[in-house]
Amino acid sequence: MSGRVAGKVAFITGAARGQGRSHAVRLAEEGADIIAVDVCKQLDGVQFPMSTPEDLEETVNRVQKLGRRIIAVQADVRDHDALRSAVDHGVAELGRLDIVVANAGLGSDGSRLDAMSEKTWRDMIDVNLTGVWLTTKVATPHLLAGGRGGSVVLTSSVGGLRGHANIGHYIAAKHGVVGLMRTLAWELGEHGIRVNSLHPTQVNTPMVMHEGTYRMFRPDLENPTVDDFAAVSQGMHLLPTPWVEPLDISNAVLFLASEEGRFVTGVTLPVDAGAMLK
């Protein structure tokens, strides 16, 4: 099957690399044009290297090689005006908006909630929850104006469906995304706009695959390696894999964005290798 989102336009945050780039490329493969947003700079307090302008340009190149159009803008999802300008510009250039993928987010350093700094808490909530809300806030008027319905996909996590020690700010934000999704599904359903959330387990992206993650999963080791992380991560899954690939999440995005998911709304969809059954 091909052309599953042909002629549609998708607005994707966090599109410079990782899951966001994968979503942009996968939707472009199936016929969509793309409005891509990413902060493309190192944010204070983030312990792993973040995306760069060159990363976003690589996303542009990959989409264009597929013969699709793309408007790419550097913007912080915490900045309402910058986000609104990006999506307004993209719709003006590409003519419409049909799909919203609120993918941008931060990973987590581990600490107990009573030991966590207010800055660490606020930064996580501001990006991983408020940034998702702002993404939907600036995009919804365009979906409504189109009068064609649409699909909104919010990236949560298995951490949006269960608790975990030492990452309470991340867990709270990702649970909040579920509440946001369910509310939007109620508010927008009468307009034919479907809203769902995705709940990945560990994904093979730069946000996960770095020393900070290895230490969080293996605090018993002085210098844990990716293999040490893999052993623990595998133990969290029923299926024989320590993590999933960005494409696995992108295929779920595509299903929810396409006509195949036309009556799916208000759903929390895990892509978790069975982690939620452990």
Summary of the structure (lengths in Angstrom):
residues: 278
radius of gyration: 17.9
end to end distance: 34.2
largest distance: 56.5
contacts: 988
relative contact order: 0.15
helix: 48%
strand: 15%
